[in-house]
Amino acid sequence: MTRMRPAVWIGVGIALVLAAGALRAADGTPTSHGVRMPALDDATIDKLIEHAESTSVNIVLLPASVTDKKGRSVRGLQQANFRLFEDSQPQTIRFFSAEGRDPVSIAFLLDLSGSMRQFDKIGHAKEAIRFFVDQLRPGDLFALIGFADRQVAWITEFTDDRDWFIKRLLVQEGYGQTALNDAVAAAPGLVNDKIKGRKAIVLITDGIDNYSQLDVERAVEVARRVSVPIYTIGFPSVSDEMLPKDKRGTDLEILRFVSNETGGRIFSVRDPEELKEAVLLVDAELRQQYLLGYYPSWTEPDGRFHTLRVVTEDNDFRVRTRTGYYAEP
């Protein structure tokens, strides 16, 4: 029987094979508590791929964002500040880096269903996306995916052409039904197939799903198999007072579940100013991420979902990362 080759499971959306000891500090030497990772730009990823055939160790790499009680990104943490657990068992962090300058790729997943026409939610969403694009830096890429009925499709693939992107964005109109769960399942794979490096999805929706073939649990299970975090910006569909007691908050709870499970974050907005504030917070969080790496205890991919938890020494800080990964061959 052919032995499965060791691999890197990494939360920025790629599966690589890595030779043991291939990662070094900036001066080429291991750090005292492990190995300080270089930034994961495309050049570094290509170098990791070159080591694929000579691997002998499985490695899990996990991006994480840290915020304080006010939701602001926390900078300046060191490897010793983190604790990492897989399947409730403590792990030794072997690789660490703090990223803040590398380009990011953002895919906007826009709800184009008919309910987004109410209260001009689609107009506010377009303005938020345009505002977000205006904050991006040279080297960043952005894309637009629309969903309505059971269609999930590229409107604009990844580009740095702001004028073309905005032109395509502004002509979009709301129509049809909302298959939100199906879009959550499909979009990460679309994004992962198109781009390497740091990437994220920003989902803008009112959270009303009335047409999906998948339930939300199955949709999230599919999304988790591709390591692309989903940040959700949700418009409350109607006032809670107008809903039965057992349905109040349901839409936002579904969006919160999607974001938490994929390593993203949810923002509930009710007006354009809250939208802009959410955009700035997402941008800041994507700019400042930590990358933690460790050797898992298993030696052969078992296909199971392995749970992950990361905490810091400071209980006032919240670490946001994926809830786990599938160790697939």
C-alpha positions in Angstrom: 0.0 0.0 0.0 1.3 3.5 -0.9 1.9 5.6 2.2 0.1 8.9 2.4 2.6 11.8 2.1 2.7 14.3 5.0 1.0 17.6 4.5 0.4 21.1 5.9 -3.2 21.9 6.8 -3.4 25.7 6.6 -6.2 28.1 7.3 -5.5 30.5 4.5 -7.0 28.1 2.0 -4.2 25.9 0.7 -3.0 22.4 1.4 0.8 22.0 1.1 3.5 19.5 1.8 6.4 20.8 3.8 9.8 19.4 4.7 10.6 19.2 8.4 12.7 22.1 9.5 12.2 24.0 6.2 10.9 27.1 8.0 13.4 29.3 9.7 13.7 32.8 11.3 14.6 35.8 9.2 18.3 35.0 9.8 17.9 31.4 8.9 17.9 30.0 12.4 15.2 28.5 14.6 13.8 30.7 17.3 14.1 29.6 21.0 10.5 28.5 21.2 10.0 27.1 17.7 10.4 28.6 14.2 9.4 32.1 13.4 7.4 32.0 10.1 8.1 34.3 7.2 5.0 36.1 5.9 2.8 33.8 3.8 2.9 35.8 0.5 2.8 34.0 -2.8 6.6 33.7 -3.0 6.7 31.9 0.3 3.9 29.6 -0.6 5.7 28.7 -3.9 8.8 27.9 -1.8 6.8 25.6 0.4 5.4 23.8 -2.5 8.9 23.2 -3.8 9.6 21.1 -0.6 6.5 18.9 -1.2 8.3 15.7 -2.3 10.8 15.7 0.5 8.3 15.9 3.5 8.4 13.8 6.5 6.2 15.7 9.0 2.6 16.8 9.1 2.0 20.4 10.1 -1.1 22.4 10.9 -0.9 26.2 10.4 -3.7 28.3 11.8 -4.3 32.0 11.2 -5.9 33.8 14.2 -7.2 37.3 14.9 -7.2 38.8 18.4 -9.5 41.6 19.6 -10.0 43.4 22.9 -13.3 43.9 24.8 -14.1 46.8 22.4 -13.6 44.7 19.3 -10.3 46.4 18.4 -7.4 44.4 16.9 -4.6 43.6 19.3 -1.1 43.9 18.0 2.3 43.0 19.4 1.5 39.6 20.9 4.3 37.0 21.0 4.3 33.2 20.6 4.4 32.8 24.4 1.1 34.7 24.8 -0.9 31.9 23.0 -2.2 28.5 24.1 -3.4 26.1 21.4 -5.6 23.0 21.8 -6.6 20.3 19.3 -9.4 18.0 20.4 -9.0 19.5 23.9 -5.4 18.4 24.1 -2.7 21.1 24.5 -0.3 21.5 21.5 3.2 22.9 21.4 3.3 25.9 19.1 6.3 25.4 16.8 5.8 28.1 14.2 4.7 31.7 14.7 4.4 34.9 12.8 2.5 38.2 13.0 1.3 39.4 9.7 0.3 43.0 9.0 1.8 44.2 5.7 1.0 41.5 3.1 -1.7 42.0 0.5 -5.1 40.4 1.0 -7.7 39.2 -1.4 -11.3 39.9 -0.6 -14.3 38.2 -2.2 -17.6 40.1 -1.6 -20.5 37.6 -1.5 -23.5 39.8 -2.2 -27.1 38.7 -1.6 -29.0 39.7 -4.8 -32.4 38.3 -3.7 -35.6 40.2 -3.9 -35.7 40.8 -0.1 -32.6 43.0 -0.4 -34.7 45.6 -2.3 -36.6 46.3 0.9 -35.5 49.5 2.6 -32.8 49.8 -0.2 -30.6 47.3 1.6 -29.0 46.4 -1.7 -28.1 50.1 -2.3 -26.5 50.3 1.2 -24.6 47.1 0.5 -23.2 48.5 -2.7 -22.1 51.6 -1.0 -20.4 49.6 1.8 -18.5 47.5 -0.8 -17.4 50.6 -2.6 -16.2 52.1 0.7 -14.4 48.9 1.5 -12.6 48.8 -1.9 -11.5 52.4 -1.4 -9.8 51.4 1.9 -7.7 48.6 0.2 -4.0 49.0 -0.5 -1.9 48.6 -3.5 -1.4 44.9 -4.1 -4.8 43.9 -2.7 -7.3 42.1 -4.9 -11.1 42.1 -4.8 -13.8 40.1 -6.4 -17.6 40.0 -6.5 -19.8 36.9 -6.2 -23.6 37.3 -6.4 -26.3 34.8 -5.3 -30.0 34.6 -5.8 -32.4 31.8 -6.5 -30.0 28.8 -6.7 -27.3 30.6 -8.6 -23.9 31.4 -7.0 -21.7 33.0 -9.7 -18.8 35.3 -10.3 -19.8 38.9 -11.3 -16.2 40.0 -11.3 -13.2 37.7 -10.6 -10.2 38.9 -8.6 -8.9 42.2 -9.9 -7.2 45.4 -8.8 -9.1 47.4 -11.4 -11.4 49.6 -9.1 -13.2 51.3 -12.0 -14.2 48.1 -13.7 -15.2 46.5 -10.4 -17.4 49.4 -9.3 -19.0 49.5 -12.8 -20.0 45.9 -12.5 -21.2 46.3 -8.9 -23.5 49.2 -9.5 -25.6 47.5 -12.2 -26.6 44.6 -9.9 -30.2 44.5 -8.9 -32.2 42.3 -6.5 -34.4 39.5 -7.8 -35.7 36.0 -6.9 -35.3 33.9 -3.8 -32.5 33.5 -1.3 -30.5 30.3 -1.1 -28.1 31.6 1.5 -27.0 28.2 2.8 -26.2 27.0 -0.7 -24.1 30.2 -1.2 -22.2 29.6 2.0 -21.3 26.1 0.9 -20.3 27.1 -2.7 -18.4 30.4 -2.3 -15.3 29.2 -0.3 -14.5 26.6 -3.0 -14.9 29.2 -5.8 -12.5 31.6 -4.0 -10.0 29.0 -3.0 -9.7 27.8 -6.7 -8.9 31.3 -7.9 -6.4 32.7 -5.5 -3.4 31.9 -3.3 -2.3 33.6 -0.1 -4.4 35.5 2.5 -8.0 35.6 1.5 -11.4 36.1 3.0 -15.1 36.3 2.1 -17.3 39.2 3.2 -20.9 38.1 3.0 -23.5 40.9 2.9 -27.1 39.7 3.3 -30.3 40.2 5.3 -30.1 36.6 6.4 -33.5 35.4 5.0 -33.0 31.9 3.5 -36.1 30.6 1.8 -34.7 28.5 -1.1 -31.6 26.5 -0.1 -31.3 22.8 -0.8 -28.8 22.5 2.1 -29.5 23.2 5.8 -27.1 25.5 7.5 -25.3 22.7 9.4 -24.5 20.9 6.1 -23.5 24.2 4.4 -21.0 25.0 7.2 -19.6 21.5 7.1 -18.9 22.0 3.4 -17.5 25.5 3.9 -15.1 24.3 6.7 -13.4 21.9 4.3 -12.0 24.9 2.5 -10.1 27.2 4.8 -11.5 30.6 3.9 -13.0 32.7 6.7 -16.4 34.2 6.2 -17.1 37.7 7.6 -20.8 38.4 7.6 -22.5 41.8 7.6 -26.1 41.3 8.3 -29.1 43.6 7.9 -31.9 42.5 10.3 -34.6 41.5 8.0 -37.5 42.8 10.1 -37.9 44.1 13.6 -37.8 41.4 16.2 -41.0 42.6 17.7 -42.8 41.5 14.5 -41.6 37.9 14.8 -42.8 35.1 17.0 -40.8 34.8 20.1 -39.2 31.5 19.0 -38.0 33.1 15.8 -36.5 36.3 17.1 -32.8 36.7 16.3 -32.8 33.6 14.1 -31.4 35.2 11.0 -28.4 36.8 12.8 -27.8 33.6 14.8 -27.4 31.7 11.6 -24.9 34.3 10.3 -23.1 34.2 13.6 -22.8 30.4 13.4 -21.4 30.7 9.8 -18.8 33.2 10.8 -17.7 31.5 14.1 -17.3 28.1 12.4 -15.1 29.5 9.6 -13.0 31.9 11.6 -14.7 35.1 10.6 -16.8 37.6 12.5 -20.4 38.9 12.3 -21.6 42.5 12.2 -25.2 43.5 12.6 -25.9 46.8 10.9 -29.0 49.0 10.8 -27.8 52.1 9.0 -25.1 53.2 6.5 -22.8 54.5 9.3 -22.8 51.1 11.1 -22.0 49.6 7.7 -18.9 51.7 7.3 -17.8 51.0 10.8 -18.1 47.3 10.2 -16.1 47.6 7.0 -13.2 49.4 8.8 -13.2 46.7 11.5 -13.1 43.9 9.0 -10.2 45.6 7.1 -8.3 46.2 10.4 -8.7 42.6 11.5 -7.5 41.2 8.1 -4.4 43.4 8.3 -3.3 42.1 11.7 -3.4 38.3 11.9 -1.2 35.8 13.8 -0.1 32.5 12.3 0.4 29.6 14.6 1.7 26.2 13.6 2.2 22.8 15.3 2.7 19.1 14.7 -0.5 17.2 15.2 -0.4 13.9 17.1 -1.8 11.8 14.3 0.6 10.5 11.7 -1.9 9.5 8.9 -4.9 11.6 7.7 -7.9 10.0 9.2 -10.7 12.1 7.5 -12.1 13.2 10.8 -12.9 16.8 11.9 -10.4 17.9 14.6 -11.6 20.7 16.9 -9.3 23.7 17.5 -9.2 26.3 20.3 -6.8 29.1 20.7 -6.6 31.4 23.8 -4.3 34.0 25.2 -2.9 34.6 28.7 -5.1 37.8 28.9 -8.7 36.8 29.5 -9.8 40.2 28.2 -8.7 39.2 24.7 -10.7 37.2 22.3 -9.0 34.9 19.7 -11.0 34.3 16.6 -10.0 31.4 14.4 -11.5 28.3 12.8 -13.2 25.8 15.0 -11.3 22.9 13.4 -10.2 21.2 10.2 -10.7 17.9 8.4 -7.5 15.8 8.2 -8.2 14.6 4.7 -5.8 12.6 2.5 
